[in-house]
Amino acid sequence: MRAAYTTFGYYVTLGLFGAFGLGLSLLALLAGLMRDTDRTERSFQRLIHLNFRLFLAWTSFARLFHARFHGTARLAAERQGLIVAANHPSLVDATLLLACLPEALCIFKPAIRRNPVLGAAARRAGYLPNDGGHDGLRRVADKVATGHALVVFPEGTRTPPGETLGPLRAGFVVIARRAGVPIQLVHIAYTLPVLGKAHPWWKPQPLPSTADVRVGPRFRIASDASTAAVTAWIEAWWRDPAGFPAAACAASAGVMLLADAS
């Protein structure tokens, strides 16, 4: 009986997610005559944030999926340039982080911007395509330097099945250095692997599941730091956030922990 309920509830939830996305995209299309200003982008970022909060409220009410947030309250008050970097075990990860940040940019695969459900709203919110190259990194860095928060998943795709973490791309470190902004690390873990790389979205998922979203260290990068050393330090924390001595290893990696770092 429980299995039948979770399967039915999962597909209802998929339908609601699609309806939320289509509603946002329709609004974005209707607002197409508006100028693409910073104010317009932030307005759509807030709409996406609200939609994701409502979506998570539904999944919790339906007892299908619950999110526990640890130390994320301060993210809601961000008004400075900041890179929020997280590991990427599930398709739900972006929903979780954008539900914490009322105004934030995202880097998406170009295919997402063309998606009929999410594409129009993503474009109006100013989300940036992951088209790579130095020009792409420069455009993102210039945007972050003006005071935007940016959500990134440096693995570039979901974590491979059976792995703690996939290989990291160092572009987000380059962006932080160019923009002169701190990086905020976040660790995401699930009690069951919902929408992981081995679980296609069109198939029933292992439910109910709970996500723990935990804010970790916040830091700036020293001017003489090696990108490889900084990336290795970040990787070590993501692999073992409870056991890795982040503070003790920070100086040798060229990482300057901020006073409010966890």
Buried (B, 14 or more C-beta within 10 A) or exposed (E): EEEEBBBEBBEEBEEBBEEBBBBBBEBBEEBEEEEEEEEBBBBBBBBBBBBBBEBBEBBBEBEBBBBEBEEBEEBEEBEEBBBBBBBBBBBBBBBBBBBBBBBBBBBBEEEBBEBEBBBBBBBBBBBBBBEEEEEBBBBBBEBBBEBBBBBBBBBBEBBBEEEEBBEBBBBBBBBBBBBEBBBBBBBBBBEBBBBBBEBEEEEEBBBBBBBBBBBBBBBBBBEEBEBEBBBBBBBBBBBEBEEBEBEEBBEEBBBBBEEEBB
